Amino acid sequence: MDQETKNGITLKMTEIGPEKYKGLCLNPKDIPPDDLDDEILAQMIYEAGIFYEMEKNRR
């Protein structure tokens, strides 16, 4: 098992095969939030609302 730190995030890596690793993050609270996911989700919700209103008005 190896420990590796990149960008302040510590991973404990276990080799499970040739050039294949399984990892465990030892400090997940230090991972910065992924704002892009929030933006994509907000866009999806907005578009779903538009399609809902279009269908509601068709009837």
C-alpha positions as CSV (number, residue, x, y, z in Angstrom):
1,M,0.0,0.0,0.0
2,D,1.2,3.5,-0.9
3,Q,0.1,6.8,0.3
4,E,0.1,9.7,-2.1
5,T,-0.7,13.3,-1.6
6,K,-1.8,15.5,-4.6
7,N,-3.2,19.0,-4.2
8,G,-3.6,18.5,-0.5
9,I,-5.7,15.3,-0.9
10,T,-4.2,12.1,0.6
11,L,-5.0,8.8,-1.1
12,K,-4.2,5.3,0.1
13,M,-3.5,3.3,-3.0
14,T,-3.6,-0.6,-3.2
15,E,-2.3,-2.3,-6.3
16,I,-4.9,-4.8,-7.4
17,G,-3.3,-5.9,-10.7
18,P,-0.7,-4.8,-13.2
19,E,-1.1,-1.0,-13.4
20,K,-4.5,-1.2,-11.7
21,Y,-5.1,0.5,-8.3
22,K,-7.9,0.8,-5.8
23,G,-7.8,4.0,-3.8
24,L,-9.3,5.4,-0.6
25,C,-9.3,9.1,0.2
26,L,-8.1,9.7,3.7
27,N,-9.2,13.3,4.0
28,P,-12.4,13.7,2.0
29,K,-13.3,17.0,3.8
30,D,-10.4,18.6,2.0
31,I,-11.8,17.9,-1.5
32,P,-13.1,21.2,-2.9
33,P,-16.8,21.3,-4.0
34,D,-17.4,20.7,-7.7
35,D,-19.3,23.8,-8.7
36,L,-19.7,22.5,-12.3
37,D,-22.0,19.7,-11.1
38,D,-24.2,22.3,-9.4
39,E,-24.4,24.4,-12.6
40,I,-25.3,21.4,-14.7
41,L,-28.0,20.3,-12.3
42,A,-29.4,23.8,-12.1
43,Q,-29.6,23.9,-16.0
44,M,-31.3,20.5,-16.1
45,I,-33.9,21.6,-13.5
46,Y,-34.5,24.8,-15.4
47,E,-34.9,23.0,-18.8
48,A,-37.3,20.4,-17.2
49,G,-39.4,23.3,-15.9
50,I,-39.6,24.8,-19.4
51,F,-40.6,21.4,-21.0
52,Y,-43.2,21.0,-18.2
53,E,-44.7,24.4,-18.9
54,M,-44.7,23.6,-22.7
55,E,-46.6,20.3,-22.2
56,K,-49.0,21.9,-19.7
57,N,-49.9,24.6,-22.3
58,R,-50.4,22.1,-25.1
59,R,-53.5,20.7,-23.4
